[in-house]
Amino acid sequence: MNLEWLGYLAATCTTLSFVPQAVKTIRTRDTSGISLGMYVVFTFGIVCWFGYGIFLDSWPMIASNAVTFLLAATILGLKLKHG
């Protein structure tokens, strides 16, 4: 049985769960409640998951981590810019 659909479902849920926080942070530019260290490690982890997805040729992992990286990198950039 091919469970790739489960990977797509998991990828969709975890990526979509991150969107409201990203939208709020982008709109308000308020990063005071965000840990810089956490976002540095988180963004690096997303890059690692993306690379692992490429290694496995797992499109759910590749697509979701590409989108999550863009959102996380944007928030990290705002945190660095606005403190």
Distance bins in CASP14 RR format, pairs under 12 A and 6 or more apart:
PFRMAT RR
TARGET T0000
AUTHOR 0000-0000-0000
RMODE 2
METHOD distances of the structure
MODEL  1
2 8 0 0 0 0 0 1 0 0 0 0 0
3 9 0 0 0 0 1 0 0 0 0 0 0
3 10 0 0 0 0 0 1 0 0 0 0 0
3 58 0 0 0 0 0 1 0 0 0 0 0
3 60 0 0 0 0 0 1 0 0 0 0 0
4 10 0 0 0 0 0 1 0 0 0 0 0
4 11 0 0 0 0 0 1 0 0 0 0 0
4 56 0 0 0 0 0 1 0 0 0 0 0
4 57 0 0 0 0 0 1 0 0 0 0 0
4 58 0 0 0 0 1 0 0 0 0 0 0
4 59 0 0 0 0 1 0 0 0 0 0 0
4 60 1 0 0 1 0 0 0 0 0 0 0
4 61 0 0 0 0 0 1 0 0 0 0 0
5 11 0 0 0 0 0 1 0 0 0 0 0
5 12 0 0 0 0 0 1 0 0 0 0 0
5 59 0 0 0 0 0 1 0 0 0 0 0
5 60 0 0 0 0 1 0 0 0 0 0 0
6 12 0 0 0 0 0 1 0 0 0 0 0
6 13 0 0 0 0 0 1 0 0 0 0 0
6 58 0 0 0 0 0 1 0 0 0 0 0
6 60 0 0 0 0 1 0 0 0 0 0 0
6 61 0 0 0 0 0 1 0 0 0 0 0
7 13 0 0 0 0 1 0 0 0 0 0 0
7 14 0 0 0 0 1 0 0 0 0 0 0
7 15 0 0 0 0 0 1 0 0 0 0 0
7 53 0 0 0 0 0 1 0 0 0 0 0
7 56 0 0 0 0 0 1 0 0 0 0 0
7 58 1 0 0 1 0 0 0 0 0 0 0
7 59 0 0 0 0 1 0 0 0 0 0 0
7 60 1 0 1 0 0 0 0 0 0 0 0
7 61 1 0 0 1 0 0 0 0 0 0 0
7 62 0 0 0 0 0 1 0 0 0 0 0
7 63 0 0 0 0 0 1 0 0 0 0 0
7 64 0 0 0 0 1 0 0 0 0 0 0
8 14 0 0 0 0 0 1 0 0 0 0 0
8 15 0 0 0 0 0 1 0 0 0 0 0
8 58 0 0 0 0 1 0 0 0 0 0 0
8 59 0 0 0 0 1 0 0 0 0 0 0
8 60 1 0 1 0 0 0 0 0 0 0 0
8 61 0 0 0 0 1 0 0 0 0 0 0
8 62 0 0 0 0 0 1 0 0 0 0 0
8 63 0 0 0 0 1 0 0 0 0 0 0
8 64 0 0 0 0 1 0 0 0 0 0 0
9 15 0 0 0 0 0 1 0 0 0 0 0
9 16 0 0 0 0 0 1 0 0 0 0 0
9 60 0 0 0 0 1 0 0 0 0 0 0
9 64 0 0 0 0 0 1 0 0 0 0 0
10 16 0 0 0 0 0 1 0 0 0 0 0
10 17 0 0 0 0 0 1 0 0 0 0 0
10 49 0 0 0 0 0 1 0 0 0 0 0
10 58 0 0 0 0 0 1 0 0 0 0 0
10 60 1 0 0 1 0 0 0 0 0 0 0
10 61 0 0 0 0 1 0 0 0 0 0 0
10 63 0 0 0 0 0 1 0 0 0 0 0
10 64 0 0 0 0 1 0 0 0 0 0 0
10 65 0 0 0 0 0 1 0 0 0 0 0
11 17 0 0 0 0 0 1 0 0 0 0 0
11 18 0 0 0 0 0 1 0 0 0 0 0
11 49 0 0 0 0 0 1 0 0 0 0 0
11 50 0 0 0 0 0 1 0 0 0 0 0
11 53 0 0 0 0 0 1 0 0 0 0 0
11 58 0 0 0 0 1 0 0 0 0 0 0
11 59 0 0 0 0 1 0 0 0 0 0 0
11 60 1 0 1 0 0 0 0 0 0 0 0
11 61 1 0 0 1 0 0 0 0 0 0 0
11 62 0 0 0 0 1 0 0 0 0 0 0
11 63 1 0 0 1 0 0 0 0 0 0 0
11 64 1 1 0 0 0 0 0 0 0 0 0
11 65 0 0 0 0 1 0 0 0 0 0 0
11 66 0 0 0 0 0 1 0 0 0 0 0
11 67 0 0 0 0 1 0 0 0 0 0 0
11 68 0 0 0 0 1 0 0 0 0 0 0
12 18 0 0 0 0 0 1 0 0 0 0 0
12 19 0 0 0 0 0 1 0 0 0 0 0
12 60 0 0 0 0 1 0 0 0 0 0 0
12 61 0 0 0 0 0 1 0 0 0 0 0
12 63 0 0 0 0 1 0 0 0 0 0 0
12 64 1 0 0 1 0 0 0 0 0 0 0
12 67 0 0 0 0 1 0 0 0 0 0 0
12 68 0 0 0 0 0 1 0 0 0 0 0
13 19 0 0 0 0 0 1 0 0 0 0 0
13 60 0 0 0 0 0 1 0 0 0 0 0
13 64 0 0 0 0 1 0 0 0 0 0 0
13 68 0 0 0 0 0 1 0 0 0 0 0
14 46 0 0 0 0 0 1 0 0 0 0 0
14 49 0 0 0 0 0 1 0 0 0 0 0
14 60 0 0 0 0 0 1 0 0 0 0 0
14 61 0 0 0 0 0 1 0 0 0 0 0
14 63 0 0 0 0 0 1 0 0 0 0 0
14 64 1 0 0 1 0 0 0 0 0 0 0
14 65 0 0 0 0 1 0 0 0 0 0 0
14 67 0 0 0 0 0 1 0 0 0 0 0
14 68 1 0 0 1 0 0 0 0 0 0 0
14 71 0 0 0 0 0 1 0 0 0 0 0
14 72 0 0 0 0 0 1 0 0 0 0 0
15 21 0 0 0 0 0 1 0 0 0 0 0
15 22 0 0 0 0 0 1 0 0 0 0 0
15 46 0 0 0 0 0 1 0 0 0 0 0
15 49 0 0 0 0 0 1 0 0 0 0 0
15 60 0 0 0 0 1 0 0 0 0 0 0
15 61 0 0 0 0 0 1 0 0 0 0 0
15 62 0 0 0 0 0 1 0 0 0 0 0
15 63 0 0 0 0 1 0 0 0 0 0 0
15 64 1 0 1 0 0 0 0 0 0 0 0
15 65 0 0 0 0 1 0 0 0 0 0 0
15 66 0 0 0 0 1 0 0 0 0 0 0
15 67 1 0 1 0 0 0 0 0 0 0 0
15 68 1 0 1 0 0 0 0 0 0 0 0
15 69 0 0 0 0 0 1 0 0 0 0 0
15 70 0 0 0 0 0 1 0 0 0 0 0
15 71 0 0 0 0 1 0 0 0 0 0 0
15 72 0 0 0 0 0 1 0 0 0 0 0
16 22 0 0 0 0 0 1 0 0 0 0 0
16 23 0 0 0 0 0 1 0 0 0 0 0
16 64 0 0 0 0 1 0 0 0 0 0 0
16 67 0 0 0 0 1 0 0 0 0 0 0
16 68 0 0 0 0 1 0 0 0 0 0 0
16 71 0 0 0 0 0 1 0 0 0 0 0
17 64 0 0 0 0 0 1 0 0 0 0 0
17 67 0 0 0 0 0 1 0 0 0 0 0
17 68 0 0 0 0 1 0 0 0 0 0 0
17 71 0 0 0 0 0 1 0 0 0 0 0
18 24 0 0 0 0 0 1 0 0 0 0 0
18 25 0 0 0 0 0 1 0 0 0 0 0
18 39 0 0 0 0 0 1 0 0 0 0 0
18 42 0 0 0 0 1 0 0 0 0 0 0
18 43 0 0 0 0 0 1 0 0 0 0 0
18 46 0 0 0 0 1 0 0 0 0 0 0
18 64 0 0 0 0 1 0 0 0 0 0 0
18 65 0 0 0 0 0 1 0 0 0 0 0
18 67 0 0 0 0 1 0 0 0 0 0 0
18 68 1 0 1 0 0 0 0 0 0 0 0
18 69 0 0 0 0 0 1 0 0 0 0 0
18 70 0 0 0 0 0 1 0 0 0 0 0
18 71 1 0 1 0 0 0 0 0 0 0 0
18 72 1 0 0 1 0 0 0 0 0 0 0
18 74 0 0 0 0 0 1 0 0 0 0 0
18 75 0 0 0 0 1 0 0 0 0 0 0
19 25 0 0 0 0 0 1 0 0 0 0 0
19 26 0 0 0 0 0 1 0 0 0 0 0
19 64 0 0 0 0 0 1 0 0 0 0 0
19 67 0 0 0 0 1 0 0 0 0 0 0
19 68 0 0 0 0 1 0 0 0 0 0 0
19 70 0 0 0 0 0 1 0 0 0 0 0
19 71 1 0 0 1 0 0 0 0 0 0 0
19 72 0 0 0 0 0 1 0 0 0 0 0
19 74 0 0 0 0 0 1 0 0 0 0 0
19 75 0 0 0 0 0 1 0 0 0 0 0
20 26 0 0 0 0 0 1 0 0 0 0 0
20 27 0 0 0 0 0 1 0 0 0 0 0
20 71 0 0 0 0 0 1 0 0 0 0 0
21 27 0 0 0 0 0 1 0 0 0 0 0
21 28 0 0 0 0 0 1 0 0 0 0 0
21 30 0 0 0 0 0 1 0 0 0 0 0
21 31 0 0 0 0 0 1 0 0 0 0 0
21 33 0 0 0 0 0 1 0 0 0 0 0
21 34 0 0 0 0 1 0 0 0 0 0 0
21 39 0 0 0 0 0 1 0 0 0 0 0
21 42 0 0 0 0 0 1 0 0 0 0 0
21 68 0 0 0 0 0 1 0 0 0 0 0
21 71 0 0 0 0 1 0 0 0 0 0 0
21 72 0 0 0 0 1 0 0 0 0 0 0
21 74 0 0 0 0 0 1 0 0 0 0 0
21 75 1 0 0 1 0 0 0 0 0 0 0
21 78 0 0 0 0 0 1 0 0 0 0 0
22 28 0 0 0 0 0 1 0 0 0 0 0
22 31 0 0 0 0 0 1 0 0 0 0 0
22 34 0 0 0 0 0 1 0 0 0 0 0
22 39 0 0 0 0 0 1 0 0 0 0 0
22 67 0 0 0 0 1 0 0 0 0 0 0
22 68 0 0 0 0 1 0 0 0 0 0 0
22 69 0 0 0 0 0 1 0 0 0 0 0
22 70 0 0 0 0 1 0 0 0 0 0 0
22 71 1 0 1 0 0 0 0 0 0 0 0
22 72 1 0 0 1 0 0 0 0 0 0 0
22 73 0 0 0 0 0 1 0 0 0 0 0
22 74 1 0 0 1 0 0 0 0 0 0 0
22 75 1 0 1 0 0 0 0 0 0 0 0
22 76 0 0 0 0 0 1 0 0 0 0 0
22 77 0 0 0 0 0 1 0 0 0 0 0
22 78 0 0 0 0 1 0 0 0 0 0 0
22 79 0 0 0 0 0 1 0 0 0 0 0
23 71 0 0 0 0 1 0 0 0 0 0 0
23 74 0 0 0 0 0 1 0 0 0 0 0
23 75 0 0 0 0 0 1 0 0 0 0 0
24 30 0 0 0 0 1 0 0 0 0 0 0
24 31 0 0 0 0 0 1 0 0 0 0 0
24 33 0 0 0 0 0 1 0 0 0 0 0
24 34 0 0 0 0 0 1 0 0 0 0 0
24 71 0 0 0 0 0 1 0 0 0 0 0
24 75 0 0 0 0 1 0 0 0 0 0 0
24 78 0 0 0 0 0 1 0 0 0 0 0
25 31 1 0 0 1 0 0 0 0 0 0 0
25 32 0 0 0 0 0 1 0 0 0 0 0
25 33 0 0 0 0 1 0 0 0 0 0 0
25 34 1 0 0 1 0 0 0 0 0 0 0
25 39 0 0 0 0 0 1 0 0 0 0 0
25 71 0 0 0 0 1 0 0 0 0 0 0
25 72 0 0 0 0 0 1 0 0 0 0 0
25 74 0 0 0 0 1 0 0 0 0 0 0
25 75 1 0 1 0 0 0 0 0 0 0 0
25 76 0 0 0 0 0 1 0 0 0 0 0
25 77 0 0 0 0 0 1 0 0 0 0 0
25 78 1 0 0 1 0 0 0 0 0 0 0
25 79 0 0 0 0 1 0 0 0 0 0 0
25 81 0 0 0 0 0 1 0 0 0 0 0
25 82 0 0 0 0 1 0 0 0 0 0 0
25 83 0 0 0 0 0 1 0 0 0 0 0
26 70 0 0 0 0 0 1 0 0 0 0 0
26 71 0 0 0 0 1 0 0 0 0 0 0
26 72 0 0 0 0 0 1 0 0 0 0 0
26 73 0 0 0 0 0 1 0 0 0 0 0
26 74 1 0 0 1 0 0 0 0 0 0 0
26 75 1 0 0 1 0 0 0 0 0 0 0
26 76 0 0 0 0 0 1 0 0 0 0 0
26 77 0 0 0 0 0 1 0 0 0 0 0
26 78 1 0 0 1 0 0 0 0 0 0 0
26 79 0 0 0 0 0 1 0 0 0 0 0
26 81 0 0 0 0 0 1 0 0 0 0 0
26 82 0 0 0 0 0 1 0 0 0 0 0
27 74 0 0 0 0 0 1 0 0 0 0 0
27 75 0 0 0 0 0 1 0 0 0 0 0
27 78 0 0 0 0 0 1 0 0 0 0 0
28 34 0 0 0 0 0 1 0 0 0 0 0
28 75 0 0 0 0 0 1 0 0 0 0 0
28 78 0 0 0 0 1 0 0 0 0 0 0
28 82 0 0 0 0 1 0 0 0 0 0 0
29 74 0 0 0 0 0 1 0 0 0 0 0
29 75 0 0 0 0 0 1 0 0 0 0 0
29 77 0 0 0 0 0 1 0 0 0 0 0
29 78 1 0 0 1 0 0 0 0 0 0 0
29 79 0 0 0 0 1 0 0 0 0 0 0
29 81 0 0 0 0 1 0 0 0 0 0 0
29 82 1 0 1 0 0 0 0 0 0 0 0
29 83 0 0 0 0 1 0 0 0 0 0 0
30 75 0 0 0 0 0 1 0 0 0 0 0
30 78 0 0 0 0 1 0 0 0 0 0 0
30 79 0 0 0 0 0 1 0 0 0 0 0
30 82 1 0 0 1 0 0 0 0 0 0 0
30 83 0 0 0 0 1 0 0 0 0 0 0
31 37 0 0 0 0 0 1 0 0 0 0 0
31 38 0 0 0 0 0 1 0 0 0 0 0
31 39 0 0 0 0 1 0 0 0 0 0 0
31 74 0 0 0 0 0 1 0 0 0 0 0
31 75 1 0 0 1 0 0 0 0 0 0 0
31 76 0 0 0 0 1 0 0 0 0 0 0
31 77 0 0 0 0 1 0 0 0 0 0 0
31 78 1 0 1 0 0 0 0 0 0 0 0
31 79 1 0 1 0 0 0 0 0 0 0 0
31 80 0 0 0 0 1 0 0 0 0 0 0
31 81 0 0 0 0 1 0 0 0 0 0 0
31 82 1 0 1 0 0 0 0 0 0 0 0
31 83 1 0 1 0 0 0 0 0 0 0 0
32 78 0 0 0 0 0 1 0 0 0 0 0
32 79 0 0 0 0 1 0 0 0 0 0 0
32 82 0 0 0 0 1 0 0 0 0 0 0
32 83 1 0 0 1 0 0 0 0 0 0 0
33 39 0 0 0 0 0 1 0 0 0 0 0
33 75 0 0 0 0 0 1 0 0 0 0 0
33 78 0 0 0 0 0 1 0 0 0 0 0
33 79 0 0 0 0 1 0 0 0 0 0 0
33 82 0 0 0 0 0 1 0 0 0 0 0
33 83 0 0 0 0 1 0 0 0 0 0 0
34 40 0 0 0 0 0 1 0 0 0 0 0
34 42 0 0 0 0 0 1 0 0 0 0 0
34 43 0 0 0 0 0 1 0 0 0 0 0
34 72 0 0 0 0 0 1 0 0 0 0 0
34 74 0 0 0 0 0 1 0 0 0 0 0
34 75 1 0 0 1 0 0 0 0 0 0 0
34 76 0 0 0 0 1 0 0 0 0 0 0
34 77 0 0 0 0 0 1 0 0 0 0 0
34 78 0 0 0 0 1 0 0 0 0 0 0
34 79 1 0 1 0 0 0 0 0 0 0 0
34 80 0 0 0 0 0 1 0 0 0 0 0
34 82 0 0 0 0 1 0 0 0 0 0 0
34 83 0 0 0 0 1 0 0 0 0 0 0
35 41 0 0 0 0 1 0 0 0 0 0 0
35 42 0 0 0 0 1 0 0 0 0 0 0
35 75 0 0 0 0 0 1 0 0 0 0 0
35 76 0 0 0 0 0 1 0 0 0 0 0
35 79 0 0 0 0 1 0 0 0 0 0 0
35 83 0 0 0 0 0 1 0 0 0 0 0
36 42 0 0 0 0 0 1 0 0 0 0 0
36 43 0 0 0 0 0 1 0 0 0 0 0
36 75 0 0 0 0 0 1 0 0 0 0 0
36 76 1 0 0 1 0 0 0 0 0 0 0
36 77 0 0 0 0 1 0 0 0 0 0 0
36 78 0 0 0 0 0 1 0 0 0 0 0
36 79 1 0 1 0 0 0 0 0 0 0 0
36 80 1 0 0 1 0 0 0 0 0 0 0
36 81 0 0 0 0 0 1 0 0 0 0 0
36 82 0 0 0 0 0 1 0 0 0 0 0
36 83 1 0 0 1 0 0 0 0 0 0 0
37 43 0 0 0 0 1 0 0 0 0 0 0
37 44 0 0 0 0 0 1 0 0 0 0 0
37 76 0 0 0 0 1 0 0 0 0 0 0
37 79 0 0 0 0 1 0 0 0 0 0 0
37 80 0 0 0 0 0 1 0 0 0 0 0
38 44 0 0 0 0 0 1 0 0 0 0 0
38 45 0 0 0 0 0 1 0 0 0 0 0
38 72 0 0 0 0 0 1 0 0 0 0 0
38 75 0 0 0 0 0 1 0 0 0 0 0
38 76 0 0 0 0 1 0 0 0 0 0 0
38 79 0 0 0 0 1 0 0 0 0 0 0
39 45 0 0 0 0 0 1 0 0 0 0 0
39 46 0 0 0 0 0 1 0 0 0 0 0
39 68 0 0 0 0 0 1 0 0 0 0 0
39 69 0 0 0 0 0 1 0 0 0 0 0
39 71 0 0 0 0 0 1 0 0 0 0 0
39 72 1 0 0 1 0 0 0 0 0 0 0
39 73 0 0 0 0 1 0 0 0 0 0 0
39 74 0 0 0 0 0 1 0 0 0 0 0
39 75 1 0 0 1 0 0 0 0 0 0 0
39 76 1 0 1 0 0 0 0 0 0 0 0
39 77 0 0 0 0 1 0 0 0 0 0 0
39 78 0 0 0 0 1 0 0 0 0 0 0
39 79 1 0 1 0 0 0 0 0 0 0 0
39 80 0 0 0 0 1 0 0 0 0 0 0
39 83 0 0 0 0 0 1 0 0 0 0 0
40 46 0 0 0 0 0 1 0 0 0 0 0
40 47 0 0 0 0 0 1 0 0 0 0 0
40 72 0 0 0 0 1 0 0 0 0 0 0
40 73 0 0 0 0 0 1 0 0 0 0 0
40 75 0 0 0 0 0 1 0 0 0 0 0
40 76 1 0 0 1 0 0 0 0 0 0 0
40 77 0 0 0 0 0 1 0 0 0 0 0
40 79 0 0 0 0 1 0 0 0 0 0 0
40 80 0 0 0 0 1 0 0 0 0 0 0
41 47 0 0 0 0 0 1 0 0 0 0 0
41 48 0 0 0 0 0 1 0 0 0 0 0
41 72 0 0 0 0 0 1 0 0 0 0 0
41 76 0 0 0 0 0 1 0 0 0 0 0
42 48 0 0 0 0 0 1 0 0 0 0 0
42 49 0 0 0 0 0 1 0 0 0 0 0
42 65 0 0 0 0 0 1 0 0 0 0 0
42 68 0 0 0 0 1 0 0 0 0 0 0
42 69 0 0 0 0 1 0 0 0 0 0 0
42 71 0 0 0 0 0 1 0 0 0 0 0
42 72 1 0 1 0 0 0 0 0 0 0 0
42 73 0 0 0 0 0 1 0 0 0 0 0
42 75 0 0 0 0 1 0 0 0 0 0 0
42 76 0 0 0 0 1 0 0 0 0 0 0
42 79 0 0 0 0 0 1 0 0 0 0 0
43 49 0 0 0 0 0 1 0 0 0 0 0
43 50 0 0 0 0 0 1 0 0 0 0 0
43 65 0 0 0 0 0 1 0 0 0 0 0
43 68 0 0 0 0 1 0 0 0 0 0 0
43 69 1 0 0 1 0 0 0 0 0 0 0
43 70 0 0 0 0 0 1 0 0 0 0 0
43 71 0 0 0 0 1 0 0 0 0 0 0
43 72 1 0 1 0 0 0 0 0 0 0 0
43 73 1 0 1 0 0 0 0 0 0 0 0
43 74 0 0 0 0 1 0 0 0 0 0 0
43 75 0 0 0 0 1 0 0 0 0 0 0
43 76 1 0 1 0 0 0 0 0 0 0 0
43 77 0 0 0 0 1 0 0 0 0 0 0
43 79 0 0 0 0 0 1 0 0 0 0 0
43 80 0 0 0 0 0 1 0 0 0 0 0
44 50 0 0 0 0 0 1 0 0 0 0 0
44 51 0 0 0 0 0 1 0 0 0 0 0
44 65 0 0 0 0 0 1 0 0 0 0 0
44 69 0 0 0 0 1 0 0 0 0 0 0
44 72 0 0 0 0 1 0 0 0 0 0 0
44 73 0 0 0 0 0 1 0 0 0 0 0
44 76 0 0 0 0 1 0 0 0 0 0 0
45 51 0 0 0 0 1 0 0 0 0 0 0
45 52 0 0 0 0 1 0 0 0 0 0 0
45 65 0 0 0 0 1 0 0 0 0 0 0
45 68 0 0 0 0 1 0 0 0 0 0 0
45 69 0 0 0 0 1 0 0 0 0 0 0
45 72 0 0 0 0 1 0 0 0 0 0 0
45 73 0 0 0 0 0 1 0 0 0 0 0
45 76 0 0 0 0 0 1 0 0 0 0 0
46 52 0 0 0 0 0 1 0 0 0 0 0
46 53 0 0 0 0 0 1 0 0 0 0 0
46 61 0 0 0 0 0 1 0 0 0 0 0
46 62 0 0 0 0 0 1 0 0 0 0 0
46 64 0 0 0 0 1 0 0 0 0 0 0
46 65 1 0 1 0 0 0 0 0 0 0 0
46 66 0 0 0 0 1 0 0 0 0 0 0
46 67 0 0 0 0 1 0 0 0 0 0 0
46 68 1 0 1 0 0 0 0 0 0 0 0
46 69 1 0 1 0 0 0 0 0 0 0 0
46 70 0 0 0 0 1 0 0 0 0 0 0
46 71 0 0 0 0 1 0 0 0 0 0 0
46 72 1 0 1 0 0 0 0 0 0 0 0
46 73 0 0 0 0 1 0 0 0 0 0 0
46 75 0 0 0 0 0 1 0 0 0 0 0
46 76 0 0 0 0 0 1 0 0 0 0 0
47 53 0 0 0 0 0 1 0 0 0 0 0
47 54 0 0 0 0 0 1 0 0 0 0 0
47 62 0 0 0 0 0 1 0 0 0 0 0
47 65 1 0 0 1 0 0 0 0 0 0 0
47 66 0 0 0 0 0 1 0 0 0 0 0
47 68 0 0 0 0 0 1 0 0 0 0 0
47 69 1 0 0 1 0 0 0 0 0 0 0
47 70 0 0 0 0 0 1 0 0 0 0 0
47 72 0 0 0 0 1 0 0 0 0 0 0
47 73 0 0 0 0 1 0 0 0 0 0 0
47 76 0 0 0 0 0 1 0 0 0 0 0
48 54 0 0 0 0 0 1 0 0 0 0 0
48 55 0 0 0 0 0 1 0 0 0 0 0
48 61 0 0 0 0 0 1 0 0 0 0 0
48 65 0 0 0 0 1 0 0 0 0 0 0
48 69 0 0 0 0 0 1 0 0 0 0 0
49 55 0 0 0 0 0 1 0 0 0 0 0
49 56 0 0 0 0 0 1 0 0 0 0 0
49 58 0 0 0 0 1 0 0 0 0 0 0
49 60 0 0 0 0 0 1 0 0 0 0 0
49 61 1 0 0 1 0 0 0 0 0 0 0
49 62 0 0 0 0 1 0 0 0 0 0 0
49 63 0 0 0 0 0 1 0 0 0 0 0
49 64 0 0 0 0 1 0 0 0 0 0 0
49 65 1 0 1 0 0 0 0 0 0 0 0
49 66 0 0 0 0 0 1 0 0 0 0 0
49 67 0 0 0 0 0 1 0 0 0 0 0
49 68 0 0 0 0 1 0 0 0 0 0 0
49 69 0 0 0 0 1 0 0 0 0 0 0
49 72 0 0 0 0 0 1 0 0 0 0 0
50 56 0 0 0 0 0 1 0 0 0 0 0
50 58 0 0 0 0 0 1 0 0 0 0 0
50 59 0 0 0 0 0 1 0 0 0 0 0
50 60 0 0 0 0 0 1 0 0 0 0 0
50 61 1 0 0 1 0 0 0 0 0 0 0
50 62 1 0 0 1 0 0 0 0 0 0 0
50 63 0 0 0 0 1 0 0 0 0 0 0
50 64 0 0 0 0 1 0 0 0 0 0 0
50 65 1 1 0 0 0 0 0 0 0 0 0
50 66 1 0 0 1 0 0 0 0 0 0 0
50 67 0 0 0 0 0 1 0 0 0 0 0
50 68 0 0 0 0 1 0 0 0 0 0 0
50 69 1 0 0 1 0 0 0 0 0 0 0
50 70 0 0 0 0 0 1 0 0 0 0 0
50 72 0 0 0 0 0 1 0 0 0 0 0
50 73 0 0 0 0 0 1 0 0 0 0 0
51 57 0 0 0 0 0 1 0 0 0 0 0
51 58 0 0 0 0 1 0 0 0 0 0 0
51 61 0 0 0 0 1 0 0 0 0 0 0
51 62 1 0 0 1 0 0 0 0 0 0 0
51 65 1 0 0 1 0 0 0 0 0 0 0
51 66 0 0 0 0 0 1 0 0 0 0 0
51 69 0 0 0 0 0 1 0 0 0 0 0
52 58 0 0 0 0 1 0 0 0 0 0 0
52 60 0 0 0 0 0 1 0 0 0 0 0
52 61 1 0 0 1 0 0 0 0 0 0 0
52 62 0 0 0 0 1 0 0 0 0 0 0
52 65 0 0 0 0 1 0 0 0 0 0 0
53 59 0 0 0 0 1 0 0 0 0 0 0
53 60 0 0 0 0 1 0 0 0 0 0 0
53 61 1 1 0 0 0 0 0 0 0 0 0
53 62 1 0 1 0 0 0 0 0 0 0 0
53 63 0 0 0 0 1 0 0 0 0 0 0
53 64 0 0 0 0 1 0 0 0 0 0 0
53 65 1 0 0 1 0 0 0 0 0 0 0
53 66 0 0 0 0 0 1 0 0 0 0 0
54 61 0 0 0 0 1 0 0 0 0 0 0
54 62 1 0 0 1 0 0 0 0 0 0 0
54 63 0 0 0 0 0 1 0 0 0 0 0
54 65 0 0 0 0 1 0 0 0 0 0 0
54 66 0 0 0 0 0 1 0 0 0 0 0
55 61 0 0 0 0 1 0 0 0 0 0 0
55 62 0 0 0 0 1 0 0 0 0 0 0
56 62 0 0 0 0 1 0 0 0 0 0 0
56 65 0 0 0 0 0 1 0 0 0 0 0
58 64 0 0 0 0 1 0 0 0 0 0 0
58 65 0 0 0 0 1 0 0 0 0 0 0
59 65 0 0 0 0 0 1 0 0 0 0 0
59 66 0 0 0 0 0 1 0 0 0 0 0
60 66 0 0 0 0 0 1 0 0 0 0 0
60 67 0 0 0 0 0 1 0 0 0 0 0
61 67 0 0 0 0 0 1 0 0 0 0 0
61 68 0 0 0 0 0 1 0 0 0 0 0
61 69 0 0 0 0 0 1 0 0 0 0 0
62 68 0 0 0 0 0 1 0 0 0 0 0
62 69 0 0 0 0 0 1 0 0 0 0 0
63 69 0 0 0 0 0 1 0 0 0 0 0
63 70 0 0 0 0 0 1 0 0 0 0 0
64 70 0 0 0 0 0 1 0 0 0 0 0
64 71 0 0 0 0 0 1 0 0 0 0 0
64 72 0 0 0 0 0 1 0 0 0 0 0
65 71 0 0 0 0 0 1 0 0 0 0 0
65 72 0 0 0 0 1 0 0 0 0 0 0
65 73 0 0 0 0 0 1 0 0 0 0 0
66 72 0 0 0 0 0 1 0 0 0 0 0
66 73 0 0 0 0 0 1 0 0 0 0 0
67 73 0 0 0 0 0 1 0 0 0 0 0
67 74 0 0 0 0 0 1 0 0 0 0 0
68 74 0 0 0 0 0 1 0 0 0 0 0
68 75 0 0 0 0 0 1 0 0 0 0 0
68 76 0 0 0 0 0 1 0 0 0 0 0
69 75 0 0 0 0 0 1 0 0 0 0 0
69 76 0 0 0 0 1 0 0 0 0 0 0
70 76 0 0 0 0 0 1 0 0 0 0 0
70 77 0 0 0 0 0 1 0 0 0 0 0
71 77 0 0 0 0 0 1 0 0 0 0 0
71 78 0 0 0 0 0 1 0 0 0 0 0
72 78 0 0 0 0 0 1 0 0 0 0 0
72 79 0 0 0 0 0 1 0 0 0 0 0
73 79 0 0 0 0 0 1 0 0 0 0 0
73 80 0 0 0 0 0 1 0 0 0 0 0
74 80 0 0 0 0 0 1 0 0 0 0 0
74 81 0 0 0 0 0 1 0 0 0 0 0
75 81 0 0 0 0 0 1 0 0 0 0 0
75 82 0 0 0 0 0 1 0 0 0 0 0
75 83 0 0 0 0 0 1 0 0 0 0 0
76 82 0 0 0 0 0 1 0 0 0 0 0
76 83 0 0 0 0 0 1 0 0 0 0 0
77 83 0 0 0 0 1 0 0 0 0 0 0
END
